[in-house]
Amino acid sequence: METDFDVHDHRHRMKLLRDDGATAAYDNRTQLQCPVCSNPFDRLLLIKTETISFPKNDGIPFCLVHRDDDIALFRH
């Protein structure tokens, strides 16, 4: 399965919700499929930094670190 999802190829099918330079959030308006599981996704979040923290909104707060060989997810 092709996991390289080029936002520019699909930009016309998504709505940009925010872009602050560190992250960009898009709403999937046309049932684009996830490149990992092939199911339609609701939102796409692009992270342009090596580390990021997500505060508790509707779930558990967590932090991500993009390391050389993997991505570490820390739930709080």
C-alpha positions in Angstrom: 0.0 0.0 0.0 1.2 3.5 -0.8 1.7 5.4 2.4 3.1 8.6 0.9 0.2 11.1 1.0 1.0 14.3 -0.8 -1.3 17.0 0.6 -0.7 19.2 -2.5 -2.2 16.4 -4.7 -5.4 16.3 -2.6 -5.6 20.0 -1.4 -8.7 20.7 -3.5 -10.5 17.9 -1.7 -9.7 19.1 1.9 -10.4 22.3 3.8 -7.5 24.0 5.6 -8.6 24.6 9.2 -5.4 26.1 10.5 -1.7 26.5 9.8 0.6 28.0 12.4 3.9 27.0 10.9 4.4 24.1 13.3 1.2 22.3 12.5 -1.4 22.3 9.8 -4.9 20.8 10.2 -7.2 19.8 7.3 -10.8 18.6 7.2 -11.5 15.8 4.8 -14.5 17.1 2.7 -14.7 14.2 0.2 -14.0 11.0 2.0 -10.4 10.7 1.0 -8.9 7.4 2.1 -6.2 7.0 4.8 -3.0 5.7 3.1 -2.5 3.3 6.0 -5.8 1.5 6.5 -7.8 2.7 3.4 -10.7 3.9 5.5 -11.9 7.5 5.1 -10.4 9.9 7.6 -12.1 12.9 9.2 -9.1 15.2 9.9 -5.4 15.3 8.9 -2.8 16.9 11.2 0.6 17.6 9.7 3.4 18.1 12.3 6.4 20.0 11.0 8.4 20.0 14.3 10.3 17.2 15.9 8.3 17.3 19.1 4.7 18.3 19.9 2.3 18.1 22.9 -1.4 17.7 22.6 -3.5 19.0 25.6 -6.5 17.0 26.8 -9.5 17.9 24.7 -11.8 14.9 24.4 -9.3 12.3 25.4 -6.0 11.7 27.1 -3.2 14.3 26.6 -0.1 13.0 24.8 3.2 14.1 23.4 5.0 12.9 20.2 8.7 12.7 19.5 9.9 11.9 15.9 13.1 10.0 16.4 15.5 8.6 13.8 13.9 5.2 13.5 10.4 5.7 14.9 7.8 8.0 16.5 7.4 7.8 20.3 3.9 8.5 21.8 3.8 9.4 25.4 0.3 9.3 27.0 -0.3 11.3 30.2 
